[in-house]
Amino acid sequence: MLEILNSVDLTALKYKMDVFISVYDVNRHCTVYKRINNMTRSEMTETLLASSAMPLAYSPVDINGSTYIDGGFKRSGNAPIQPLYDNGYRNIFIASLDNKFSISNISDGIGQRVDIGNKYPGAKFTEIIPLEPLGNVFTGTLNFNIGKVRDAIKSGYSDTMKELNNEEVYIMRNNYAKINFTIKRKVSQLFGSAREFEEFIKTANFGNPNLKMPTLGGKIFYENICEIFGWKIQQHNISLTKFHYRILDNNDMRQAWFTDPEDFLAALEDYETSKKFNY
């Protein structure tokens, strides 16, 4: 990591827009956001090393008597909203490296979901999410192959510009990829609470008659399309039964199921229209 940082002109950051780095303070048990523009090169290097110090993979970094590790130790550190909000920004874009990311599921620890609406009143968030997974910890996060890095940068830039220009952002291998991406996006934008989503599920007509039944959470035969306030929309992951979707509440109880995702999207569009016109 140090070799990579030494090959980059970090001092150029002094003359660019504000850049904040998230690190986790081991001593104080909290995420800290450091503005690096006014730092010396050695201070920048130390801070960037600390922000990359993933537990078990890299050693913690000591800076001025404090011990720091990767800011992503808490999920909120991977979406550093706080410093932007504190500096007056209200139109915030989040370019995630996780294709399962959702602004409604940011947490500060196990079971400590951040209430985005109350914590950041007046803020508008635009999520830019990769359609395809960028890899796991080993094939993505810790893969410093220059070709892989350049491809990821190009992909992120391309998705961001298409989002800003309101272009079609889907480059898909099959229709399910586009449909699932759209479901995730619309759900994350439309619902502000678990109760609102639950009422939608109860009243919308998009699926089949449902017998509420407990499940094991779909850890083997289902893939999460999205999660919102503890609820899950899942798709069966066996190719012959990918047409089967289900919705689980925060107790993994099946509350609805459907076989035509277009019907679910239509229900979301109807709900979006009703919200706009207050039907």
BAFISE-358394 format. One record per residue: residue in one letter; x negated, z negated, y negated of N, C-alpha, C in turn. Coordinates in steps of 0.02 Angstrom, whole numbers, padded with zeros to 5 digits, always signed. Each point is the difference from the previous one (the first is absolute). Layout:
<gutis>
aXZYXZYXZY;...
</gutis>
This chain:
<gutis>
m-00041+00000+00060+00041+00000-00060-00043+00000-00063;l-00054-00040+00000-00044-00004-00057-00033+00068-00013;e-00017+00035+00054-00030+00066-00007+00048+00049-00034;i+00063-00005+00017+00051+00043-00031+00006-00015-00075;l+00004-00065-00017+00007-00020-00070-00061+00020-00041;n-00058-00003+00030-00061+00018-00036-00004+00075-00014;s+00041+00039+00035-00001+00073-00010+00050+00022-00053;v+00038-00048-00028+00053+00016-00048-00020-00026-00069;d+00016+00039-00052-00014-00021-00069+00056-00047-00023;l-00005-00064+00017+00052-00048-00017+00006-00011-00075;t-00055+00009-00037+00003-00014-00072+00047+00048-00037;a+00017+00056+00033+00048+00046-00032+00068-00033-00010;l+00014-00053+00039+00064-00035-00006+00007-00035-00067;k-00055-00013-00033+00003-00034-00065+00038+00040-00051;y+00003+00065+00008+00029+00044-00051+00066+00031+00024;k+00026-00024+00055+00063+00026+00026+00055-00051-00014;m+00060+00013+00029+00055-00047-00006-00018-00066+00035;d+00039-00052-00016-00013-00065+00031+00004+00005+00076;v-00048-00030+00034-00002-00001+00073-00002-00072+00023;f+00050-00020+00041+00003-00067+00027-00012+00002+00075;i-00038-00049+00024-00015-00005+00071+00029-00066+00026;s+00035+00004+00057+00029-00061+00029-00047-00029+00052;v-00013-00065-00007-00040-00037+00049+00037-00065+00016;y-00013-00026+00059+00033-00063+00020-00049-00057-00006;d+00017-00050-00041-00042-00059-00010+00011-00049+00057;v-00049-00006+00044+00006-00042+00059+00007-00073-00019;n-00034-00021-00053+00001-00070-00020+00067-00021-00030;r+00030+00045-00040+00063-00017-00033+00061+00027+00037;h-00012+00038+00054+00055+00028+00041+00048+00042-00041;c-00028+00047-00037+00044+00043-00041-00035+00067-00013;t+00041+00050-00015-00026+00066-00018-00018+00001-00074;v-00059+00027-00016-00024+00003-00069-00011+00074-00018;y+00018+00018-00061-00009+00069-00023-00054+00001-00054;k-00053+00036+00013-00057+00002-00047-00005+00069-00033;r-00003-00001-00067-00010+00062-00038-00075+00014-00001;i-00020+00058+00027-00071+00012+00009-00032+00043-00054;n+00041+00026-00047-00027+00046-00051-00057-00030-00041;n+00007-00065-00016-00050-00031-00044-00056-00034+00039;m-00005+00012+00065-00052-00031+00040-00064+00041-00001;t-00055-00032+00016-00062+00036+00012+00005+00034+00068;r-00047+00046+00012+00003+00035+00065-00006-00049+00058;s-00045-00048-00004-00008-00048+00055+00063-00041+00010;e+00035-00019-00055+00062-00038+00006+00054+00043+00031;m+00003+00064-00020+00048+00046+00031-00012+00005+00075;t-00063+00007+00019-00017+00008+00070+00020-00062+00040;e-00014-00058-00027+00020-00063+00034+00076-00004+00010;t+00037+00017-00053+00073-00004+00002+00029+00051+00050;l-00027+00060+00000+00024+00052+00047-00017-00018+00071;l-00058-00030+00011-00018-00023+00067+00048-00055+00023;a+00018-00045-00046+00047-00054+00016+00068+00029+00018;s+00022+00050-00038+00066+00029+00013+00002+00039+00066;s-00059+00016+00027-00004+00036+00064-00017-00046+00059;a-00007-00065-00013-00023-00047+00051+00058-00019+00046;m+00018+00046+00045+00054-00014+00047-00023-00055+00049;p+00042-00050+00011-00019-00054+00047-00019+00029+00068;l-00051-00028+00030-00027+00020+00066-00044+00063-00004;a+00016+00045-00047-00040+00061-00005-00059-00009-00047;y+00010-00035-00056-00053-00011-00049-00002-00073-00022;s-00057-00022-00022-00009-00070-00021+00031-00010-00069;p+00026-00060-00015+00025-00016-00066-00056+00007-00052;v+00020+00009-00063-00048+00009-00054+00007-00058-00049;d-00056-00032-00016+00000-00056-00048-00017+00027-00069;i+00044-00017-00049-00011+00021-00069+00012-00061-00046;n-00051-00021-00034+00005-00056-00047+00033-00062+00030;g-00019-00016+00061+00025-00061+00032+00065+00007+00037;s+00032+00058-00003+00063+00012+00036-00012+00049+00057;t+00038-00007+00053-00007+00043+00059+00060+00047+00004;y-00015+00065+00006+00053+00050-00001-00002+00044+00063;i+00060+00023+00020+00006+00050+00053+00048+00054-00025;d+00014+00047+00043+00044+00057-00016+00067-00025-00028;g+00019+00028-00059+00063-00019-00031+00061+00015+00043;g-00007+00046+00048+00054+00016+00045+00013-00053+00053;f-00037-00056-00004+00013-00056+00046+00073-00020-00004;k+00029+00004-00060+00072-00006-00010+00026+00068-00019;r+00058+00020+00028+00024+00068-00009+00011+00018-00073;s+00016-00050-00042+00010+00015-00071-00064+00024-00032;g-00058-00018+00030-00064+00022-00027-00012+00074+00009;n+00037+00032+00046-00006+00072+00010+00042+00040-00050;a+00042-00035-00037+00040+00032-00053-00007-00044-00062;p-00057+00005-00034-00016-00047-00056+00043+00013-00062;i+00063-00021+00003+00047+00011-00055-00014-00048-00058;q-00019-00062+00017-00003-00053-00050-00041+00017-00063;p-00062+00025+00007-00039+00012-00061+00030+00055-00044;l+00033+00049+00031+00033+00052-00040+00059-00029-00038;y+00040-00040+00035+00059-00030-00031-00022-00047-00057;d-00052-00039+00013-00024-00047-00051-00026+00036-00062;n-00022+00063+00008-00026+00038-00057+00053+00046-00031;g+00063-00012+00017+00054+00034-00034+00026+00063+00032;y-00027+00020+00057+00024+00061+00033+00065-00014+00038;r+00048+00045-00008+00065-00009+00034+00018+00060+00044;n-00032+00057-00010+00011+00058+00043-00060+00006+00046;i+00006-00026+00060-00058-00010+00044+00005+00045+00062;f-00054+00038+00013-00004+00042+00059-00044-00034+00052;i+00024+00000+00061-00039-00030+00055-00015+00054+00051;a-00063+00018+00006-00022+00049+00051-00026-00039+00059;s+00040-00003+00053-00017-00041+00058-00041+00040+00051;l-00041-00036+00038-00036+00030+00056+00036-00013+00065;d+00056-00035-00004+00039-00019+00060+00066+00039-00001;n+00011+00042+00050+00061+00041-00001+00062-00041+00017;k-00007-00066+00014+00057-00044+00011+00010-00047-00059;f-00036+00012-00054+00004-00044-00059+00069+00004-00033;s+00023-00058-00024+00061-00002-00040-00007-00055-00052;i+00017+00015-00061-00006-00049-00054+00042-00062+00014;s+00055+00008+00038+00045-00057+00013-00028-00047+00053;n-00055+00019+00032-00027-00042+00054-00070-00027-00015;i-00019-00001-00064-00064-00031-00018+00005-00075+00011;s-00051-00029+00029+00002-00072+00014-00064-00034-00021;d+00005-00065-00013-00059-00040-00016-00021-00044+00059;g+00023+00018+00058-00017-00038+00060+00056+00007+00051;i-00007-00032+00057+00050+00005+00053+00065-00031-00025;g+00053+00041-00002+00065-00025-00021+00006-00014-00074;q-00048+00022-00041+00002-00012-00072+00008+00066-00037;r+00057+00033+00010+00012+00064-00032+00007-00008-00075;v-00031+00045-00038+00003-00002-00073+00066+00030-00024;d+00037-00036-00042+00061+00026-00029-00020+00043-00060;i-00007+00064+00011-00026+00045-00051+00043+00000-00063;g+00066+00002+00009+00045+00003-00057-00006-00059-00046;n-00006-00060+00028-00006-00061-00040-00070-00011-00027;k-00050+00019+00039-00069-00012-00022-00022+00049-00054;y+00027+00062+00004-00021+00051-00049+00061+00031-00033;p+00038-00039-00038+00060+00027-00033-00017+00057-00048;g+00041+00052+00002-00010+00056-00045-00048+00052+00025;a-00033-00012+00056-00049+00047+00026+00034+00053+00043;k-00025+00061-00005+00023+00055+00042-00058+00022+00044;f+00013+00005+00065-00054+00016+00047+00014+00068+00032;t-00053+00040+00004+00003+00064+00036-00050-00005+00057;e+00024+00007+00062-00043-00005+00059-00021+00069+00023;i-00065+00009+00008-00027+00062+00027-00030-00017+00068;i+00032+00023+00052-00016-00022+00068-00020+00059+00043;p-00055-00004+00036-00021+00057+00043+00051+00011+00055;l+00015+00063+00013+00048+00016+00053-00028-00017+00068;e-00063+00013+00011-00031-00013+00064-00046-00061-00005;p-00007-00040+00053-00046-00057-00001-00071+00023-00015;l-00036-00040-00040-00070+00017-00017-00049-00033+00048;g+00026-00032+00052-00044-00031+00050+00007-00075-00001;n-00024-00032+00054+00002-00072+00004-00063-00029-00033;v-00014-00063+00014-00058-00033-00031-00065+00038+00015;f-00007+00024+00062-00063+00031+00020-00003+00074-00017;t+00056+00036+00011+00000+00072-00013+00015+00017-00073;g+00025-00050-00038+00016+00011-00070-00039-00044-00047;t+00016-00064-00001-00030-00047-00048-00076-00002+00004;l-00026-00005+00060-00073-00007+00009-00035+00066+00016;n+00037+00055-00007-00030+00066+00013-00027+00028-00066;f-00066-00003-00009-00030+00022-00062-00031+00070+00007;n+00022+00038+00050-00022+00069+00006+00018+00038-00064;i-00048+00033-00030+00011+00031-00065+00056+00052+00002;g+00007+00035+00055+00054+00049+00006+00068-00034+00002;k+00004-00055+00036+00063-00038+00004+00019-00028-00068;v-00049-00026-00036+00013-00028-00066+00024+00054-00048;r-00033+00057+00000+00020+00054-00045+00070+00026+00016;d+00017+00005+00064+00066+00023+00020+00054-00049-00024;a-00015-00066+00005+00048-00051-00021+00010+00003-00076;i-00054+00011-00037+00005+00005-00073+00042+00060-00020;k-00014+00058+00032+00037+00061-00015+00074-00009+00016;s+00014-00032+00057+00069-00010+00021+00037-00045-00050;g-00033-00055-00020+00031-00045-00048+00013+00033-00067;y-00048+00039-00024+00007+00035-00064+00057+00050+00004;s+00002+00038+00055+00052+00051+00009+00069-00032+00000;d+00009-00053+00039+00065-00033+00003+00021-00028-00068;t-00049-00028-00037+00015-00028-00065+00023+00054-00050;m-00036+00056-00002+00018+00053-00046+00068+00031+00018;k+00015+00005+00064+00065+00027+00020+00055-00048-00020;e-00013-00065+00006+00048-00050-00022+00012+00005-00075;l-00053+00005-00039+00006+00003-00073+00036+00064-00022;n-00008+00054+00039+00031+00064-00018+00067+00010+00035;n+00024-00053+00034+00064+00004+00036+00002+00056+00050;e-00057+00012+00033-00003+00052+00051+00014-00030+00069;e+00012+00044+00048+00009-00022+00069-00065-00028+00026;v+00000-00062+00024-00062-00032+00021-00009+00000+00076;y+00046+00031+00036-00003-00005+00072-00039+00058+00031;i-00053-00016+00035-00035+00049+00041+00006-00026+00070;m+00047+00026+00038+00021-00034+00061-00012+00041+00062;r-00004-00034+00055-00008+00033+00064+00067+00013+00032;n+00052-00037-00020+00067+00010+00027+00050-00028-00049;n+00063+00013+00012+00052-00023-00046+00005-00075-00004;y-00014-00035+00054+00006-00073+00000-00048-00031-00051;a-00058+00030-00008-00048-00027-00049+00030+00001-00070;k+00031+00056-00018+00030+00006-00066+00060-00048-00007;i+00042-00001+00050+00060-00042-00002-00019-00073-00006;n-00047-00022+00041-00019-00071+00000-00033-00020-00066;f-00041+00045-00027-00031-00014-00065+00054-00007-00054;t+00050+00043+00003+00054-00002-00050+00042-00063+00008;i+00014-00020+00062+00037-00062+00013-00037-00059-00031;k-00064-00004+00015-00040-00056-00024-00001-00002-00076;r-00009+00057-00030-00004+00003-00073+00065-00020-00033;k+00056+00027+00025+00064-00015-00031+00020-00073+00010;v-00012-00027+00059+00018-00069+00013-00040-00047-00046;s-00064+00014-00009-00042-00043-00042+00021+00003-00073;q+00029+00057-00021+00020+00008-00070+00070-00028-00014;l+00045+00001+00049+00070-00014-00013+00019-00074+00003;f-00035-00039+00042+00025-00067+00015-00046-00054-00030;g+00032-00047-00034-00038-00053-00033+00000-00066+00035;s+00038-00006+00054+00001-00063+00037+00024+00012+00071;a-00013-00049+00044+00022+00005+00069+00076+00002+00003;r+00032-00038-00043+00074-00002+00000+00030+00067-00018;e-00030+00033-00050+00025+00066-00019-00007+00050+00057;f-00057-00002+00034-00010+00046+00056+00049-00016+00057;e+00010-00064+00013+00047-00020+00053+00070+00024-00015;e+00023-00006-00063+00067+00024-00018+00005+00075+00009;f-00053+00036-00016+00000+00072+00010+00009+00017+00074;i-00037-00035+00043+00004+00012+00072+00071-00014+00027;k+00031-00052-00028+00067-00019+00024+00054+00050-00021;t-00008+00028-00059+00054+00041-00028-00010+00075+00005;a-00062+00023+00004-00013+00072+00002+00020+00030+00067;n+00023+00061-00001+00020+00034+00061-00052+00054+00017;f-00047-00019+00042-00054+00048+00017-00017-00001+00074;g+00023-00049+00038-00022-00006+00069+00056-00005+00049;n-00013-00034+00054+00047-00007+00054+00024-00073+00004;p+00057-00012+00031+00022-00070+00009-00056-00041+00031;n-00012-00058-00029-00058-00040+00021+00021-00065+00032;l-00031-00015+00057+00006-00066+00030-00063-00038-00019;k+00008-00052-00042-00058-00038-00021-00034-00030+00061;m-00064+00011+00005-00036-00025+00058-00071-00017-00018;p-00027-00054+00029-00070-00019-00015-00049+00049+00031;t-00057+00008-00032-00053+00044+00025-00066-00038-00002;l-00052+00031+00026-00067-00029-00003-00040+00027-00059;g+00035+00034-00045-00033+00024-00060-00028+00070+00005;g+00007+00031+00058-00023+00069+00007-00074+00010-00001;k-00038-00047+00027-00073+00004-00005-00031+00051+00048;i+00039+00023+00049-00028+00047+00050+00031+00069-00007;f+00066+00004+00001+00033+00065+00003+00026+00025-00066;y-00010-00039-00054+00025+00021-00065-00056-00002-00052;e+00007+00043-00050-00047+00001-00056+00039-00016-00064;n-00027-00044-00040+00032-00016-00064-00006+00058-00048;i+00057+00025-00023+00000+00051-00052-00012-00033-00067;c+00033-00058-00010-00012-00039-00060+00027-00071+00010;e-00024-00045-00041+00024-00069-00001+00020-00017-00071;i+00055-00037-00007+00021-00021-00065+00032-00069+00004;f-00031-00048-00033+00024-00069-00001+00011-00027+00071;g-00045+00018+00046+00004-00025+00068+00041+00043+00047;w+00041+00046-00027+00038+00046+00041-00044+00059+00020;k+00014+00030+00058-00040+00056+00025+00044+00060+00018;i-00022+00058-00020+00030+00063+00024-00050+00029+00048;q+00022+00010+00063-00046+00021+00053+00022+00065+00033;q-00050+00037+00025+00013+00061+00037-00031-00008+00069;h+00036+00022+00052-00027-00002+00067-00062+00044+00003;n-00054-00024+00030-00063+00037-00004-00015+00044+00061;i+00047+00006+00046-00008+00046+00056+00029+00068-00020;s-00038+00053+00009+00017+00065-00028+00071+00023+00017;l+00023-00013+00061+00066+00024+00021+00057-00040-00032;t-00015-00058-00028+00054-00042-00029-00014-00016-00074;k-00038+00043-00034-00015-00013-00070+00061+00006-00045;f+00055+00027+00027+00060+00005-00040+00035-00067-00006;h-00024-00052+00035+00033-00065-00002-00033-00045-00052;y+00040-00022-00049-00022-00046-00051+00042-00064+00005;r-00029-00055-00023+00038-00062-00003-00024-00042-00059;i+00042-00047-00021-00015-00044-00056+00005-00072+00023;l-00054-00038-00009-00003-00070+00021-00002-00045-00062;d+00035-00057+00005-00004-00047-00056-00062-00043+00007;n-00008-00051-00043-00062-00039+00000-00005-00048+00059;n+00051+00001+00043-00004-00038+00063-00006+00047+00060;d-00015+00064-00014-00007+00052+00051+00065+00012+00038;m+00056-00012-00033+00065+00016+00029+00020+00070-00021;r+00022+00041+00048+00019+00068-00017+00066-00001-00038;q-00002+00026-00062+00059+00000-00042+00031+00070-00007;a-00037+00051+00018+00027+00068-00003-00046+00047+00038;w+00028+00059+00018-00042+00051+00032+00031+00069-00015;f-00041+00051+00002+00024+00067-00013-00045+00051+00034;t+00027+00059+00012-00039+00053+00033-00012+00060-00047;d+00033+00001-00057-00010+00054-00048-00025-00030-00065;p-00066+00003-00013-00027-00030-00061+00026+00032-00064;e+00024+00063+00006+00029+00032-00059+00063-00037-00023;d+00037-00029+00047+00059-00040-00018-00021-00062-00039;f-00055-00031+00022-00025-00059-00035-00023+00018-00070;l-00035+00056-00007-00022+00022-00065+00059+00016-00046;a+00052+00029+00029+00060+00015-00039+00032-00065-00025;a+00001-00051+00042+00028-00065-00020-00042-00031-00056;l-00066+00008+00004-00043-00025-00054+00013+00036-00066;e+00011+00066+00005+00013+00039-00061+00067-00021-00030;d+00051-00012+00042+00065-00023-00025-00007-00067-00035;y-00040-00044+00031-00010-00066-00029-00037+00005-00067;e-00049+00045-00003-00038+00009-00062+00047+00025-00056;t+00045+00046+00017+00048+00025-00049+00046-00055-00023;s+00024-00041+00046+00046-00054-00018-00034-00051-00047;k-00065-00011+00011-00036-00046-00044-00007+00028-00071;k-00012+00065-00004-00008+00032-00065+00064-00002-00041;f+00056+00010+00034+00064+00004-00036+00043-00062+00007;n-00029-00052+00033+00033-00065+00008+00069+00007+00031;y+00004+00037+00055+00065+00007+00034+00018-00067+00032;
</gutis>
